[in-house]
Amino acid sequence: MSSQEIPEENLPAGQDTAHGAVKVADDPFADPGLPPHKPRIQDIDERAARRSERAVAFMFTLSMLATVGFIASYVIFPVDKIVYIWPLGRVSALNFALGLTLGAALFFIGAGAVHWARTLMSDVEVADERHPMAASPEVKAKVMADFAAGAAESGMGRRKLIRNTMFGALSLVPLSGIVLLRDMGPLPEKKLRVTLWTKGLQLINMNTNEPLRPEDVAVGSLTFAMPEGLSEHDEHFQTEIAKAALMIVRIQPEDIKDKRELEWSHQGIVAFSKICTHVGCPISLYEQQTHHVLCPCHQSTFDLSDGARVIFGPAGHALPQLRIGVNEKGFLEALGDFDEPVGPAFWERG
């Protein structure tokens, strides 16, 4: 069917009915402009605006509660606790609680911000012409003016309830990241300041696994001991022996220069920590003529006849001494723990 056969009222606008040609519009890409702005209910009804404000504040408050729940989960749930949750099945209670609470904290911040923007912030559409990348002073001034206008339109100053709860939610969420630092390892607490040694524990020879008597320690000899009750088959043996390892030597009482060392000894038998105070290496070299012990790692040298003070090397302070005595059965026993934390000096200051 030709254009001549189409009824004139059915022809498209701009069609030349005489010659069948379509007239091209002057500007086919003319800017249609923005539709007229339609106010929202919150724009004309302050009660509706108040309801939206309370809704946003409620979501920010839920975010804060979820963050607190995230932190509390670390305390409440053991790492190895497994629970059944349908339809997930058996899952880690701690991981599930952490994921649920952190997800809720972030979701409610986002939901609150979106609801705030959609119901209370200005929704007037503004067309802005493109401008060169290098901003002129006029553009910079306009940006600052737009920012000030946006801040005013957001109601940050007037909607104090939203502002305060949003700041609270944003302030608490980063605490989740701080709590995650716990996964770097167990908290040391006071475990590095104390050892297994307590009053009444017998000194056990680490070579024979038998209790030590004074006559078992000869003058000039070096003996290594551990606390009674500790076994090499224990799960935490390496952790405990790294702090409680003991070095025992017998010195003629008249050769002991330090008064407290002599008081804490038994018939010239002195007990010092085997752990070097530099970086924690085990000390194993003893020179009986000078009563010096040498750490093989970095050559720190200690004088066992003078309070185990440092006479050479990088070690920061003397070896801790263990006060010993003899029980009613005639075996050597501890009369308490070391007088200070064993090992490197930074634990002492920690």
C-alpha positions in Angstrom: 0.0 0.0 0.0 1.4 3.4 -1.0 1.3 6.5 1.0 -1.4 7.7 -1.3 -3.7 4.9 -0.2 -3.2 5.6 3.6 -5.9 7.8 5.1 -4.5 11.2 5.8 -5.5 11.0 9.5 -3.3 7.9 10.0 -0.2 9.4 8.5 2.6 10.2 11.0 3.1 13.8 12.0 5.3 15.8 9.7 4.5 13.6 6.7 4.1 15.4 3.4 0.8 13.9 2.1 1.4 15.3 -1.3 4.8 13.7 -2.1 5.0 10.9 0.6 8.2 12.5 2.2 8.7 12.8 6.0 9.6 16.3 7.2 12.6 16.2 9.5 12.2 18.1 12.8 14.3 21.1 13.4 16.0 19.5 16.5 15.3 15.8 17.0 17.4 15.8 20.2 15.9 18.7 21.9 16.1 18.7 25.7 12.6 17.8 26.9 13.3 19.4 30.3 12.6 18.0 33.7 9.2 16.8 34.8 7.4 19.0 37.3 8.4 18.3 40.9 5.9 16.4 42.9 6.2 16.9 46.7 6.3 13.9 48.9 4.1 13.5 51.9 7.0 14.3 54.2 7.5 17.6 52.4 4.0 18.8 53.3 3.2 16.9 56.5 5.6 17.4 59.4 4.0 14.4 61.2 5.0 12.2 58.3 8.5 13.7 58.4 8.7 12.9 62.1 7.7 9.3 61.5 10.4 9.0 58.9 12.9 10.6 61.2 12.1 8.1 63.9 12.3 5.2 61.5 15.8 6.3 60.4 16.9 6.7 64.0 15.5 3.3 64.8 17.6 1.7 62.1 20.7 3.4 63.2 20.0 2.3 66.8 19.6 -1.3 65.6 23.0 -1.0 63.9 24.5 0.1 67.2 22.9 -2.9 69.0 24.1 -5.2 66.4 27.7 -3.9 66.8 27.5 -4.5 70.5 26.2 -8.0 69.8 29.2 -8.6 67.5 31.6 -7.7 70.3 29.6 -9.7 72.9 29.7 -12.8 70.6 33.4 -13.0 71.2 32.8 -13.3 74.9 29.7 -15.5 74.9 30.5 -18.2 72.3 33.5 -20.5 72.6 35.6 -21.0 69.4 34.8 -24.7 69.3 31.0 -24.6 69.9 28.9 -26.1 67.1 25.2 -25.6 66.8 22.5 -26.8 64.4 20.7 -24.0 62.5 18.1 -24.8 59.9 18.6 -24.8 56.9 22.4 -24.3 57.2 23.0 -27.4 59.3 25.8 -27.7 61.9 27.8 -24.5 61.9 30.2 -22.7 64.2 28.1 -20.7 66.8 30.8 -18.0 66.9 31.1 -17.6 63.2 27.3 -17.5 62.7 26.9 -14.9 65.4 29.7 -12.7 64.1 28.4 -12.8 60.5 24.8 -12.2 61.6 25.5 -9.3 63.9 28.1 -7.6 61.6 25.9 -8.0 58.6 23.0 -6.5 60.5 25.1 -3.6 61.7 26.2 -2.7 58.2 22.7 -3.3 56.7 20.9 -1.0 59.1 23.4 1.8 58.5 22.8 1.5 54.8 19.0 1.1 55.1 18.8 4.1 57.4 20.8 6.3 55.1 18.7 5.2 52.0 15.4 5.9 53.9 16.7 9.2 55.1 17.7 10.2 51.5 14.4 9.1 50.0 12.0 10.6 52.5 13.7 13.6 54.2 16.5 14.9 52.0 15.6 17.2 49.1 14.5 15.3 46.0 14.4 18.3 43.6 16.2 17.3 40.4 18.7 19.9 39.2 20.3 19.9 35.7 23.9 21.0 35.7 25.9 21.7 32.5 29.2 19.9 31.9 32.2 22.0 32.7 36.0 21.7 32.0 38.1 19.5 34.2 40.0 22.4 35.6 37.6 24.1 37.9 37.4 27.9 37.7 37.0 30.0 40.9 33.4 30.5 40.0 32.8 26.7 39.9 34.6 26.2 43.1 32.4 28.8 44.7 29.4 27.1 43.3 30.5 23.7 44.6 30.9 25.1 48.1 27.5 26.8 47.8 26.0 23.5 46.6 27.6 21.7 49.5 26.2 24.2 52.0 22.8 24.0 50.4 22.9 20.2 50.5 23.9 20.2 54.1 21.0 22.5 54.9 18.6 20.4 52.8 19.7 17.2 54.5 18.4 18.5 57.8 21.6 17.5 59.7 21.3 20.6 61.9 17.6 20.4 62.4 17.2 16.6 62.6 19.3 16.0 65.7 17.9 12.6 66.5 19.0 11.2 63.1 22.4 13.0 63.3 23.2 11.7 66.7 22.1 8.1 66.1 24.0 8.0 62.8 27.1 9.2 64.4 26.7 6.6 67.1 26.2 3.8 64.6 29.3 5.0 62.5 31.4 5.2 65.7 30.6 1.7 66.9 31.0 -0.2 63.6 34.8 0.3 63.5 35.0 -1.4 66.9 34.2 -4.7 65.1 37.6 -4.4 63.3 39.4 -3.9 66.6 37.8 -7.0 68.2 38.9 -9.0 65.1 42.5 -8.5 66.3 41.8 -11.2 68.9 42.2 -13.7 66.1 45.8 -12.9 65.9 46.4 -15.2 68.9 45.3 -15.8 72.4 45.6 -13.0 74.9 48.7 -13.4 77.1 47.0 -12.1 80.2 49.4 -12.9 83.1 50.6 -16.2 81.6 54.0 -14.7 80.8 54.5 -13.4 84.3 54.1 -16.7 86.1 55.3 -20.3 85.8 54.3 -23.7 87.2 56.6 -23.2 90.1 54.8 -22.9 93.4 55.7 -23.5 97.0 56.2 -27.2 97.8 56.8 -28.5 94.2 59.8 -30.8 94.1 62.7 -30.2 91.6 62.7 -33.1 89.1 65.9 -34.0 87.2 65.1 -33.6 83.5 67.5 -36.5 82.6 66.3 -39.1 85.1 62.8 -37.8 85.9 63.6 -38.3 89.5 63.3 -35.9 92.4 66.6 -34.2 93.3 68.3 -34.5 96.7 71.1 -32.0 97.8 73.7 -34.8 97.6 72.8 -35.3 93.9 74.2 -31.9 93.0 78.0 -31.9 93.1 80.1 -28.7 93.3 80.9 -27.5 89.8 78.1 -29.5 88.1 75.2 -28.2 86.1 71.8 -29.8 86.4 68.6 -29.0 84.6 65.3 -29.5 86.4 61.5 -29.1 85.9 58.5 -28.8 88.2 57.0 -31.9 89.8 53.9 -33.1 87.9 55.1 -31.9 84.5 55.5 -34.6 81.9 57.0 -34.6 78.4 53.8 -36.3 77.2 51.6 -33.4 78.4 49.8 -31.4 75.7 51.2 -28.1 76.9 54.7 -29.4 77.9 56.6 -27.2 75.5 54.7 -24.1 76.5 55.2 -24.7 80.2 58.8 -25.8 80.1 59.7 -22.7 78.1 59.0 -20.7 81.2 59.8 -23.1 84.0 63.1 -24.7 82.8 65.5 -24.5 85.7 69.3 -24.5 85.9 70.9 -25.8 89.1 74.5 -25.4 90.2 76.3 -25.9 93.5 78.8 -23.2 94.6 80.8 -23.1 97.8 78.7 -20.7 100.0 81.8 -18.5 100.6 82.1 -18.0 96.9 78.5 -16.5 96.6 78.9 -12.7 96.4 75.2 -11.7 96.4 73.5 -11.8 99.8 70.0 -12.5 98.5 71.3 -15.3 96.3 72.9 -16.9 99.3 69.6 -16.6 101.3 67.6 -18.2 98.5 70.0 -21.1 98.1 70.4 -24.3 100.0 73.9 -25.3 101.1 75.3 -23.4 98.1 72.8 -25.0 95.7 71.3 -22.2 93.6 68.5 -22.4 91.0 68.2 -19.9 88.2 66.0 -19.7 85.1 67.5 -21.5 82.1 65.9 -18.9 79.7 68.2 -16.2 78.5 66.9 -12.7 79.1 67.9 -11.5 75.6 65.6 -13.4 73.2 64.7 -16.5 75.2 67.3 -19.0 74.1 68.0 -21.9 76.5 71.3 -21.5 78.4 73.5 -24.7 78.5 77.2 -23.8 78.8 78.7 -23.6 82.3 82.3 -22.7 83.3 82.8 -24.1 86.8 85.9 -22.2 87.7 84.4 -18.7 87.1 80.7 -19.8 87.7 79.8 -18.1 84.4 77.1 -19.4 82.1 77.0 -18.6 78.4 74.0 -18.4 76.1 75.0 -20.1 72.8 72.8 -17.8 70.7 74.3 -14.4 71.2 77.0 -15.0 73.8 75.3 -13.3 76.7 77.2 -14.3 79.8 75.9 -14.4 83.4 77.8 -14.7 86.7 75.9 -17.3 88.8 78.0 -16.4 91.9 76.8 -12.8 91.8 73.0 -12.9 91.4 73.4 -14.2 87.7 74.0 -10.6 86.6 75.0 -9.9 83.0 78.7 -9.5 82.5 78.8 -9.6 78.7 76.5 -9.6 75.7 73.2 -8.1 74.8 71.0 -9.5 77.6 69.1 -6.8 79.4 69.0 -8.0 83.0 70.0 -10.9 85.3 68.5 -14.3 85.2 65.5 -14.7 87.6 66.3 -16.8 90.7 64.1 -19.5 92.3 64.1 -19.8 96.0 64.6 -23.4 97.1 64.7 -25.5 100.2 64.5 -29.2 101.3 61.2 -30.9 102.3 60.7 -33.5 105.1 61.6 -36.3 102.7 65.0 -34.7 101.9 64.2 -33.6 98.4 64.9 -30.2 97.0 61.6 -28.1 96.6 60.6 -24.7 95.4 59.6 -22.1 98.0 57.6 -20.0 95.5 57.8 -18.8 91.9 60.6 -16.8 90.3 61.0 -13.4 91.7 60.4 -11.8 88.3 59.1 -12.8 84.8 61.4 -15.1 83.0 62.8 -14.5 79.5 63.3 -11.4 77.4 63.1 -8.1 79.2 60.2 -6.7 77.3 57.8 -9.1 79.1 58.9 -7.6 82.4 57.9 -4.1 81.1 54.7 -5.4 79.4 
